[in-house]
Amino acid sequence: MPTVIHGRVAQIPSDDERARLKRILQNNRTGISGGFIVRTAGEGRSEEELRADMMFLYNLWLDMRQKAERRPAPLLIHHDLNVGGADSARPAHLHFKSIWVDNEEVYESVLSFVERFQPALVNRVKLYTRSNPIFDRVRHHRGD
């Protein structure tokens, strides 16, 4: 919530967990304007994951605001990737080893997004160029 200054925690049953999440919000606001809501998906997440998510969202907001200030309306200022890449690049999903993409155009789009908003993850984005379909390879490695 870029235009407000408070933080809020969604309806999480544990009082201790709600208090922990509120502390994390307060402790990580330095240099970040705006407000944040920690939804139930944030329950149990580490402080590092939540701080990274806060920075990701803050940087995304700055990018959108800069685009809006530079050009007159009407103007598209943000477009989510039309693949799972945008969500996969979000810090709450750092548990993956790599993102494999078998389409060069989509690969470039995912790579551009990750370079801008999660540069530490750039080396995890891979272009699949083999002749056999990517899902055949994945099924073979999983034993399906």
Secondary structure in CASP SS format (residue, H / E / C, confidence):
PFRMAT SS
TARGET T0000
AUTHOR 0000-0000-0000
METHOD secondary structure of the structure
MODEL  1
M C 1.00
P C 1.00
T C 1.00
V C 1.00
I C 1.00
H C 1.00
G E 1.00
R E 1.00
V E 1.00
A C 1.00
Q C 1.00
I C 1.00
P C 1.00
S C 1.00
D H 1.00
D H 1.00
E H 1.00
R H 1.00
A H 1.00
R H 1.00
L H 1.00
K H 1.00
R H 1.00
I H 1.00
L H 1.00
Q H 1.00
N H 1.00
N C 1.00
R C 1.00
T C 1.00
G C 1.00
I C 1.00
S C 1.00
G C 1.00
G C 1.00
F E 1.00
I E 1.00
V E 1.00
R C 1.00
T H 1.00
A H 1.00
G H 1.00
E C 1.00
G C 1.00
R C 1.00
S C 1.00
E H 1.00
E H 1.00
E H 1.00
L H 1.00
R H 1.00
A H 1.00
D H 1.00
M H 1.00
M H 1.00
F H 1.00
L H 1.00
Y H 1.00
N H 1.00
L H 1.00
W H 1.00
L H 1.00
D H 1.00
M H 1.00
R H 1.00
Q H 1.00
K H 1.00
A H 1.00
E H 1.00
R H 1.00
R C 1.00
P C 1.00
A C 1.00
P C 1.00
L C 1.00
L C 1.00
I C 1.00
H C 1.00
H C 1.00
D C 1.00
L C 1.00
N C 1.00
V C 1.00
G C 1.00
G H 1.00
A H 1.00
D H 1.00
S H 1.00
A C 1.00
R C 1.00
P H 1.00
A H 1.00
H H 1.00
L C 1.00
H C 1.00
F C 1.00
K C 1.00
S C 1.00
I E 1.00
W E 1.00
V E 1.00
D C 1.00
N C 1.00
E H 1.00
E H 1.00
V H 1.00
Y H 1.00
E H 1.00
S H 1.00
V H 1.00
L H 1.00
S H 1.00
F H 1.00
V H 1.00
E H 1.00
R H 1.00
F H 1.00
Q C 1.00
P H 1.00
A H 1.00
L H 1.00
V H 1.00
N H 1.00
R H 1.00
V E 1.00
K E 1.00
L E 1.00
Y C 1.00
T C 1.00
R C 1.00
S C 1.00
N C 1.00
P C 1.00
I H 1.00
F H 1.00
D H 1.00
R H 1.00
V H 1.00
R H 1.00
H H 1.00
H H 1.00
R H 1.00
G C 1.00
D C 1.00
END
